[in-house]
């Protein structure tokens, strides 16, 4: 079985400061819950690298430099690769898996495995962890138990199962929305490299022509798709804002998502937004 790289003590300290975690470094459910909630509030989902023509590297030094030190975020391969290393530094044994994103599709739709998810056991419970799902990211781990509504600090979620296939759904505005399907088969870092290359470079991948950013708020979510900013508030109507000016768009990334993008990368990225 391939072994993943370990996170150094200084990098772990920097990561914990980045997300605002000050609890014990131990493989407990309390620590896991806190990490799973704090990470997506502090480190946003974003695709500025592929949008600007760059394939994001997945090695730990590059991920720490980008997501921890450089006020940037990333997508699932970056987020969950870093999170896996953090969880292992806490003492968890983590297995990575892959999923097929099904947003807006039927359960049987044939889509590629382009999503990375994590599985671990904590205090006798088999859990699904995922801090890389963009605007509908989990804010707490889920029990790998089918057909029960499970609360999180934000929306309720549910897992369904048929034979070896699992489906993840979120309850949004009273409606169950299908997010992705997956199996419990273990994947390896080389699988990430292949899928990462596809989603970052293939012309059919929306990451190459759409600006996407998302961040969890204490009582809601922020989502940016191209020039439309949506703030979802728990139990309240969403607020939608259209952003026409490129400078204003960059300011939204900095002020609302905490994303600082370099001038050259920004010029390439904004020029590739479809429409």
N, C-alpha and C positions, 0 to 999 in steps of 0.2 A: 504494500500500500504506500503511495507517495506521501512523503512527509512535508507539511507546509512549514514555512519559515516562522521563527518565533519573534515576538515583539520584544524589543529591548526594554529594560527598566526605565531609562529616560524617555523613550517614546511612549510607554504606557502612562507615565506621569504627565506628559504633555497632552496626551489624549484625554485623560480624566479631567485635566484643567479645562480643556476645550469644551467638554460637555457639561462641566460643573458638577461632577460626581466627587463626593468627599467621604464616601462610606468605606467599609472594609473591602479589601481585595481578597475575596474568598468565594468559592462556588456555591453560593446560597441563592434561594429564590428571591430574597429581598434585593440582593445585588443585581440579579438578572432583571428583575422588574424595573429597577431604577435605570440601569443602562439602556434597556429597550425603550424607555420613555424619553430619557434625556438626549440620546443620540440624534433622533430625527428632529428634535427641536433645535439643536445646535448646528448640525451638519446637514445642509440642504441637499435634496436631490437636484441634479442639474446635468445637462448634456452639452455644455459649451465646448468641450474638447472635440467630439465628433462633428459638431456643427461647424467648427472652424477648420475641419480637415485633419484632425489629429486623433489617432487611436490611443485611448488612455492606457498607460502602463499599469500592470496589476501587481508588481513587486511591492513588498511592504515599504521599503525606503521611499519609493515614489508616492505611495498612498499616504504615508505619514506627512511627507513634504506638502502634498496638495491639500488633503482634507483636514489635517491638523494645524499646520503652520501657515498656510497661504490663504486662509479665508476663502476656500473653495469647497464645493461639494462634489458629487459624482453620482453615477447610476449604480444598478444593483451589483455588478461585478466588483466595483470599487468599494461600495459601502459594506457589502456582506463579507468580502475578503478581509477588510480591516476589522470588522466586527468579530469575525471568527477568530482572528489572532488575539483580539482583546479578551474574548471569552476564554480562550485557551490560557492566556496569561493569568486569568482568575482561577484556573484550575479545572475548567469544564473540559470534557471530551466532546468535540463537535464533529458532526458529519455534514458534509455539504451535499446538496441535491440540486436538481434543475427542474424548472417549471415552464409551462407554456402559457403565456399571457393571453387571457380570453376576454378582455374587456370589450363589451359590445358584440360578442360572438356567442355561438351556441356551444353546448358542452362537447359536441362531436367535431367542432371545427378543427381542421388540420393546420396547425401553426407550429413553428419551430420552437425548440427548447432554448429560449433566450433569457431566462430569468434564473438567478441563483438564490437558493433558500438554504436555511440551516436547520439542523435537528440536533437536539441534545437531551440528556436525561438530567433532571435536577430534583433532588429530594424525592426520588422514586417515581417521578412523573416524566413521561415521554412528551417532549415539547417541540413545537415548530417556532422558529424565530426568523424574522425577516424585517430588516430596517432599510430595504432598498426598493420599495414598490411605489415610489413617486407620490402622487396626490392621495393615494388611499393606503399608505403605509401603515402597517400594524404599529400600535404604540404599547403593546405588551405581548408576551409569548402566548401561544395557544396550546392547549392540551391536544395531543394527537388522538382525539376521540371524535367519531363522526356523529352528526345529526343532533347536536345540542347547541343552543345559542350561548356564546361565550362573551362576557363583557370584557372590554378593554377600557383604558382611561378615556377613549374617545368612543367610536361606534362599536356596536356588537358585531361579532363575526361568527361564522359557522363553517365547519368542515363537513363535507359529504364524501361518501366512499362507495365505490362499486368495484369489487375485486381488488386489483392492485392500484386502481386509479383513485386519486383524491382530488376534490375540488374545494377551493377556498372562496367564500362569499362574504360580503360586507352588507350590513343592513343600513341603507341610506334612505332617509325620508320614508321609512316604513317599508321599503322594498329591498329584497335580497338581490344583490348585484354580483354576478360571477366575476372573479378577479383572475384566477389562474387555476390550472390543474397541474398535478405533479404525481410522481411515484416516489417511493422511499429508496430507490436505487441510489447508491453512492456515486458521486461524480468526482473527478480529479481536477487539479489546476489546469491540466492541458485542455480539458473540456471547456473551461472558462476562456482560455486563450482563443479557441476556435470560435466560440459564440461571441466573444468580445470583438473579434475582428469583423465578424459579419455585421453586428449591430452598429459598429462605428464606421463602416466603410461601404456597405452595400447600398446602392442608390434607392432600393425599395425600403430601406430602414428609415422610419420617421425621425430617428435621432440625427440623420444627416441633413434634414431640411426643415425641422421644426425646433423652435426654442422652447424648452421644457424646464420648468423649475418648480419645486414644491418644498414646503416646510411645514412642520407641525407647530401649531400654537397651543398654549395651555388650554384654551377653550375653543379650538377650531383648527382650521387648516388654511394655508395659502397655496394657490396653484397659479402658475403662469403658463399659458400656451400661446406662443408667438407674442402677440401684443395684447392679449386679453388676460387681465389679472382678476382672479376670483378669490374672495375671502369667504370661506365657509365658517359659520359660527354655529356651535352646537345649539340646537333648538331654536335657531333664528333664521330668517331668510338670508341667502347669500348676497354679497355685494360684488358687482361686476364693474370693472373699469377698463375702458379701451385706451391703449397708450399708442399714440401715433408717432411721437418724436423719438428718434434713436437715443438722444441724450437722456430723455426722461425714462426710457426703457432701461438703460444702463443704471440710472439712479435707483430705479425700483429694485433691480437685482442687488445693489449694494445696501440699500436702506431697509428693504423688507425681507430679503433673503440672506443678507450678510455675505454676499458673493462679490469678491473683488477680482475683476478680470483685467488682464493686461491689455494695453492699447491695441497691439497687433492682433491678438487673438479675438478681441472684440470686433475689430474691423472686419475680419474674415467671417466671424459668426453672424453678425447682423446682416452681412451681405448675402448669406446663404439661406435666410429665412424665406420660405416659400411665400409667394404673393407679395 
